[in-house]
Amino acid sequence: MLENQKVSEIIKSIQSKKISVKEVIEFYIGRIEKYNPKLNAIVLLKETEKILEEAKKKDNQIDKNKPLFGLPLAIKDLSDVVGFQTTYGFEGYKDYFPKKNSIFVDKLIENGAIIIGKTNTAELGIGGHTTNRLFGPTSNVYDLSKSAGGSSGGASSAVAAQLVPFADGTDQMGSCRNPAAFSNLYGYRPTPGVIASSRSDNQKNIPILTTPGFLSRTPDEMTIILDSVTGKNISDPYSFDLNNSFESFQLTDTEFKNIKIGWLSDMNGNYMFEDDILEICENKLKKLNEYRLKIDFLKPNINSDDLWDTWLTLRSKSIFMDIASMNIKDINKTTYQAIWEYNKGKTIKKNDIDTALEKRKKFINNINQIFKYYDFLALPSSQVFPFDKDLNYPEKINNFILDTYHKWIEVFILSSLLELPTITMPIGFNKNNMPIGIQIIGKKNDDLKVLAFAKKYEQIFNYSKIKPKLN
């Protein structure tokens, strides 16, 4: 059955004509029909008849040079696909049909993918929980009453339930990494520019905070889709070519054993976590230590309050400009989170940005000093376990009341602010069988090494073999 096959095996079967594209599509459509009503992962879906027509055309023109040939994909509802609405989960955009594809979507189609729909997102992409007033919340595959994380929660539940082979997301404040951790998946945020993206001229004075990313069941499957979308693109001046492919780049056993990881834990006691999260992470690091990797507990010379303030300044200004460009007539018709960011961003002046950029330079210098001694840094991939999906966001961690709507995802800002490639890797489950992950953070532009490390990790621990029990 396809359910137990790797994506690479399905691709080889299509190319050798052992199985038809139509049969592959029927498998995934069958799972969507069975499980998506409970999960609400895919919110816009092309008619089955039209999808099957595309599959039949593919069967008449098998192209072995297209690595995604015949695979069905659903795109996060923040990115543009011609023929589908881009709603952002917002009522005001429910009838917005873009006239061209997002850059990476064109690449997916060029490499043979069949776009079948759109995955759910947080409203306007703001917040770490996938819910909106247009489509409602996405459910966690391990407990339908819980959040799938976000804002790429539709993508995570779709991949974890095998409604699609892998999925895209966008990651600003952990939007690929958090839902991956909530779903026992791998979630990747690349160095900005590895995947070309459309850039807004009105944000040229602000660092790139958001980048497309992907979620998959294994790092090997992640490399298939990454190699299909990476590379320099004339439409994105920040995009660049890597010096190897993700699929080809490997760490030898000797290189793997010589890896040095700096464990940042709770950032000198400044990050809050629900009980058991740090313990689960540290137990997994001890297991890695048994493979002769060097794991050190670090106390970084980074002021977490300054890091947070710098992030708030740049993020809020960026979101303010994004919302302003959407010509939303009444900001008060958006979510609490969007209103919070808009109102904060509206007050931020040029000198505030300049101060934030100066602080950011110091953080970059500090982190580069640490990377002289370590290959990777590590942090948990979430500060809470999956929570009630009917909540807008967690208001407290343990008994500590949080002072903003997104303080519970503070753990993601180091990578995002400093443009560091980061992968969330699954590390286990708590006593309630809810999954958790750990972030492996690499040096800027060291994306190939980050994925190569994750490949070795999956070979050892095989977390992809653990699947949710869907009914």
N, C-alpha and C positions, 0 to 999 in steps of 0.2 A: 504493500500500500504506500501511496505517496506520503501519507502522514508520517511514516518512519524513515523517509529518505532525506538525505541532505539536499540542499538546493543545488549543489554542484552535480549530484547524481541525476537530479531532474533535468538539469541543463544538458548533460551528456545524453540522456535518454531522448530528449527532443531532437538533438543534433543527429543522433544515429537512427532516428525514426522508430525507436522501440516504443515510443509513446507519442501520441499526437498533441499538438498545442491545444486542440479542442478538449482532449481528455484532462489535460492539466488545468485548463480554465474551469472545466466542470467540477473538478475536485475542490478548487478554492471557492467557487460560487456555492457549492453544496455546503461548505463550512460556514460561509457568510449567512446563507439562509437559515442554518441551524442555530448558530451561536450569536450572530450580531444583534438580533432583537433584544437579547439579554444584556449584551455588552455596550451597545451604542457606540461602537468604535468607528465604523464607517457610516457617515451621515449623508453623503450624496453618492448615489450608485447609478452607474449607467444601466440601461435596460439590458437584461440578460441576452435577449435576442441580438442586440447590437454587438455585445461583447463576443458572442459566439461567431458572429459574422467576421469580426476581426481575426478570431482564432483560425477560422477556415482559410482566410487569405494567407495567414502565416504558414499554415500547413502546405500551401501550394508554392511557397518560396522560402524554404528553410535556408537560413544564412548563418553558417557556423562562425562567421567573423563578428557576430553581434552577441556579446556575452549574456545579455538579458533577454535574448530572443524568446518570445512566447510567454514570458513571465508576467502575471498580473500585478500591478502596483496601484496603491491608493495614496494620494498626495495630501499632506497636511493642509487644512483649509485656511492657511495663511499664504500659501503659494499659488501661483496662477497656472491654470490649465485651460486652454481653449476648449470650449464646449461644456465647461462646468462653471457654476458660480464660485466666486471667492467671497465667502460671507464673513470671514473672521469671527463667526459665531455671533454676529451682531445683526439685529433686526433691520437696521438701516441699510445693510448691504446684502440682504437676502436675494435680491434680483440683479446683483452686479455680475456681469459676464465679461471677463477680461478679453482683450483682443490679441494678446500674445502670451506665450508660456514664460514662466520663470526660466532662467538660464539653465539650471540643472535639470528641469523637466524636459527641455529640448534634448539634452544629452541622454536622458533615460530613454526617450522615444527613439532617438538615433541608434541606440544600442539594442533596440528590439523589444522594449517593454510595451505592454498594453496597459494604458491607464484606464482603470475601471471605476474610480471614484475618489472621494475625498475623506480624510480622517478627521475626527473631532478635535477641537482645540479649546483652550480657555478663551473666553470672550475677549476679542481684540488681542489675543495672545498674551494677556497680562495676568500673571499669577501662576503658581505651581500646581494648580488643580484644574483638571479638564472638565469644565462645566460652562454652559452658557444658556442664555434665555431663549435661543433659537432652537437648539437641539437637545438641551438638557445635559446631564453628567454622563461620562463614560465610567463603566464599572471595572473594577479590578478583577482579573481572571482568577485570582486565588480566593476571592470573597466578593461576591457581587454587590455587597452593601458598602464596599470600601472604594476609596479614590484610586484611580489609575495613575495619579501624579499628573504632571503637566509642565508646560502646556501641550506637550506632544503625547498626551495620554491615549488619544485615539490610535495613534501609531503603535504604542506599546501593547495595548490590548489586542490590536489586530495581528501583530507579529506573534505574541505569546499564544494566541488561540489558533495560529496558522490560518488566518483569513487571507494573508498575503505572505510571501516568503521573507521579506524585509521591508522596512519603511523609512521614509525621510522624516525629519523633524527640523525645527529651528531651535537653536540653543542660545539664549542670552543669559538667563539666570538658572541654568541647570535643566532647561526644557527638554533635552534629550536624556540627560544623565539621571534626573530624578524619576521619570516614568520607567526607565530601564531598571533602576533599583527596585521599584515597586512591583516589577513583573518578572524578576529572575532572568533579565536579558542583559546584553551588552549595549551600551549607549555611548555614542562617540561625538565629541565636540572637537573638530579639527582646529588647527591654526587658521585664523581668518585668511582667506585667499587660496587655501588648498582647494576649496570648492567655490567656483566663481558665483557671484551673486550680483543682483542689481544694486547699485549704490545711489543714495540720495545726495544731491549736491548741497542740500541745506544742512548736512551733518558732517561736512568735510573737516570741521575743527574739533570733532569728537572722535575718539578712537573707535574702531569697529568693535561693537559690543555683541552683535548678533551674527551667527553664521549658520548656514545649513549644516545638518548633521544626520546621522542614521542610527537606527536601532535594528538589532539582529539577534538571532538565537546563539550564534557563535561568531568569533572573530574571523574565521575563514569565510563565512558567508558575508560578513561585513566587507571583506576585501573585494568581493565580486562586484558589489554595487559601488564601492568607493572608486575602484579603478575605471568605472564607467562614467564617472562625473568629474573627476579631478583634472587639473591642468589649467594652463593659462588660457584666458579668453579675452578677446579684444574688447568685450563689453564691460569688463571689470578690470580697471587699472591695478587693483591690488592682487589680482590672481597671479599664480606662478606655477611652474612645473616642478614636480619632485624629481629626484635623480634616480628613482627606481619605481617599480609598481608595488602596491601593497601586497598583492598576492605573492610576488617573488621574494620580497625582502623577508629574511628569516634570521633568528638568533640561533647560533650553534649552542649545544649543551654547555660548552665551556663559557661562552659569552653570557648565557642565562645565569649560570652559577656565580658569575662575577658581578652581577647586578647589585647596586647599592640603592636602597630605598630609605628616604627620610620620612618617618611617620609623624605627621603634624598633630594627630590626635584632636584635642579640643582647642587648639591654638592658644596654648598657655592658659587654659581655663576660661577662655572668653566665649567659646561656642557651647551652647546647651544641646544636650541630646537626651532622648528618651532612654529609660533604663534598658540595658542589654546591647545597645547599638555599638558602643565602643568596645565592649567585651567580645562581641561577635567578630568585629574587625580585627582585634588584636589576636584572637585565637587563630584566625586565618593567616595573619602575618607570621605567627609562630610556625604554622605549617610550612609556609614558604621558607622560613629560616632553616627548616630541616633539609631543604634542597641546597643549602649552603649559600643562599642569598644573604647579603648583609642588610639587616633591618635596624635602624637606629631611631630612638625616640628623640625628636627634635623640639627645641623651644626656639622658634624663629624670632629674629629681631624685627618683628613686624607689629606695628601698633594696630590691633584689630579695629579699634574705634575709628582711627584715621582711614583705614581701608574701607570700612563701611560708609563713612561720610563721603569719601571720594566716589565710591560706587553710586551712592544715592544721587549725588550731584550730576554725574554724567548720564546715568540711566534715566533719571526723571526728565532731564533736558531732552534726551533722545526721544523718549516716549511722547513728550509734549509736542515735539516737532512732527513726529509721525501722525499723531492724532490731528494736529492742526492741518496737515496736508490732506487729510481725509474729508475735510469740509463737513464735519459733523455739526449740524446747526445748534444742537443743544447738548452740551457736555453732560448735563445732569441726567440725560437718558442713557448714559453708559453705566458701567459698573462702579461700585465703590472704589475698586482698585484703580480703574482708569481715571476716575475723578481725582483720586489722591495723587497720582503721578502728574496729571495735567496741571493741577493747582500748584504743586511743588515746582514743576518744571517751568511754569510761567514766571516764577519769581527769581529764577536763576539768571544772573547777569554774566557778562563776559569775564569780569575779574574772578567770579566764582569758578568758572571753567578753567581759567588760567591757574588758579590755586590748586584745583583738583589735578590738573595735568602735571604740575610740579611735584605734587605728592606721588603721583603715579610713577614718575621717573625714579623717585627714591625707592619705591617698592620694586621696580624692575631691577635696579642695581642690587638691592638686597637679595632678591630671588636668584639673580645670576651668580652671586657669591655662593649661595647654597648649592647651586647646580655645578659648581666646580668640584664638589665632593660627592655628589649623588647623581645617579642616572634618572631617578624618578622621585617624586614626592607622593605621599598618600594621605587621603582624607576620607572619612565616611561619605557615602553618596546620598545621605539624607539625615536629617536631625530627628525625624519622627518616623514611625511605621505608618503604613497606609491607614487613613482615617475615614470617618463616615463621609460618604460621597455627597451627602446632602448639606454638609458644611461648605461655606465659601472658602475657608482656609482655617488652619489651626490657630486658635487664639492663645494657647499656652503650651509650654513644654513642661511635662510633669506638673508642678504647681506654680510655675513661673509664668505670669501673664506677659505676652509679647507686646511690644509697643508699636509694631507696624504689621501690616498684613503679610509681609514677606520675610520677616525675621527668621522664620523656620527653614528658609532655604539660603541662609547666609553662607553656608558651607560651600556654595558654588562660585562665589564672587572672585576668589583668588585667580582661578583659571580665566574667567571671563574678562576681568579687568586687565590682566597682563598678557592676554592672547596666547595662552599655553594650551597645547593639545592635551586632551584629557579623555580617558575612557572609563566608564563605569563598568565594573565587573561584578557578577553575582558572587556572594560569599556565604549564603545560607539563609536560614529561616529562624524566626523567633518561636516561642512556645505556642503561639496561636497560628503557626504555619504561614506567617506573612514574610515575604522575602525582603532582603536588604542587600546593599551593594557597597563597594568601595571604589573610590576614584584613584586612578593612577595618572599622575600629572607629569608630563614631559617638558623638556626645554622647548622654547618656541622653534617651530619648523622641524622638530624631531618626531614628526607624525609616524613615519615608517617604523621607528623603534618602539613607539607606544603600542601600535597594533601587533608588532612581532612579539612583544612581551605578552600581550593578551592571548595570542595563539598558543604560546607555551603554557600559559596558565590553564587554558581550557583543556589542553591535552592531559594535564595532571588531574584536574578536578571534575571535568565533564559535567558542568552544571546544566548544559543544554539537554542532558538526558532526563532531567527533572521537569515534568510537564504538569500544568494545572489539570485538575480533575473537573472537566466541563460536563455539564449535563444537558 
